[in-house]
Amino acid sequence: MTGASRRIAVFGAGYIGLVTGACFAELGHRVVVRDIRPERIGLLNSGEVPFFEPGLGDLITRNKERLAFTLDVHEAVRDAEVAFVCVDTPPTASGDADLSRVWAVVDALRDASHLVAVVVKSTVPVGTGARVRAALDERGLSHVGYASNPEFTAEGRAVEDFLCPDRVVIGASDDTVARWVADLYRRLDSPVELMDVASAEMVKLASNALLATRITFINEIATVCEATGADIGHVSRAVGLDHRLGPHFLKAGLGYGGSCFPKDSRALRAMASNSGYPFQLLNAVIEVNELQPRRAIQRLKTELEGLKGRRIALLGMTFKPGTDDMREAPSAIIASRLLAEGATVTCWDPMAPYTDGGQEPWNSATRLPDPLGAMTDADAAILVTEWPELTDVDWPTAARVMRNPLLLDGRNLLDPAALLSAGFTHMGVGRATRRPH
């Protein structure tokens, strides 16, 4: 490998594509990012980032001499040596991944015979690489290499995950192509795992499914804790100290959300079903996660002896802190169920985007600029997203402004003893309900 700076075309300016492009520019490569949304490219060319991701804006600014954005396919690939496919693969009605955007990119590359390789970073079903390889061959690009290079970045820390990865996975049938792609990451101090394409595609799906399973398992244990009087905080902490298990993704809560875990779990289940295998464990993981926020509503309904006419405050709307992403957020299920039960919903979030009409359940909820405003005159509050700002709330004042100081801490973020002292009835996930004396 030469270790030279390469010319890269990135297709897709979403969470994966934009981070990929900016980070490759940080590694010294020249990058052109192409997207089909004029408003997104317009924002990027004016120096704005279209979504919140810590550190991404600074990275783009620092590397602006090596980073360009365009709507034009030909401009993106004109001088490129490699094209990275970083488009989204949303679920279809059957749960399968929608690969239409992947195929659109492949079709757009039919005249890019000068490329060394096409690399798919999008999350795709196992077997997609073989189909892409065949499609490239049909378009007269049999001399262009193909590789699978799945991403393992988490929203809120995507830049750090890309630049300091646990591993770089590259799947290719041609060893020369695999090492050429690996050379793009040469400045990173991380192991590179070379394998066949199908295995690389499976690594991504298996990783997300296992993480989702850990979350679901600890939520199931939390439910048993609530029934038996055990405290999930003590249980998960002690379990996580076992070196065979570790503490990661063993925090009980309202379930996982976002663009990856729900979609990828369903896609893996659909892929298994299409192969004639009923993935029973994954079926259970998905079912439990879908029930988790509904269980919280049922607990609250029992505690308040009904929700009709009640005013409930939701603290947090995004699927996790550190992002403005609302995709598959448990807050939407919670708000919808509360409204269906006849409750009035107020909400607060420091990062969730404001809607301009037509998006439920948020059009039927009242958004307030601060947590205390959301909790004023509320019959209960639900901590949905563990924003660090919530640890700084004046909880004794919150208890005074609420009609009924009841908090369901859906992420076990706050100290139950401190809330009890402030006058709250405290409900935690995997913890017994505690009332002030």
Buried (B, 14 or more C-beta within 10 A) or exposed (E): EEEEEBBBBBBBBBBBBBBBBBBBBBBBBBBBBBBBEEEBBEBBEEEEBBBBBBBBBEBBEEBEEBBBBBBEBEBBBBEBBBBBBBBBBBBBEEBBBBBEBBBBBBEBBEEBEEBBBBBBBBBBBBBBBBBBBEBBEEBEBEEBBBBBBBBBBBBBBBBBBBBEBEEBBBBBBEEEBBBBBBBBBEEBEEEBBBBBBBBBBBBBBBBBBEBBBBBBBBBBBBBEBBEEEBBBBEBBEEBBEEEEEEEEBBBBBBBBBBBBBBBBBBBBBBBBBEEEEEBEEBBBBBEBBEBBBBBBBBBBBEBBEEBEEBBBBBBBBBBBBBBBBBBBBBBBBBBBBBBEBEBBBBBBBBBBBEEEEEEEBBEEBEBBEEBBBBBBEBBBBBBBBBBEBBEEBEBBEBBEBBEBBBBBBBBBBBBBEEBBBBBBBBBBBBBBBBEEE
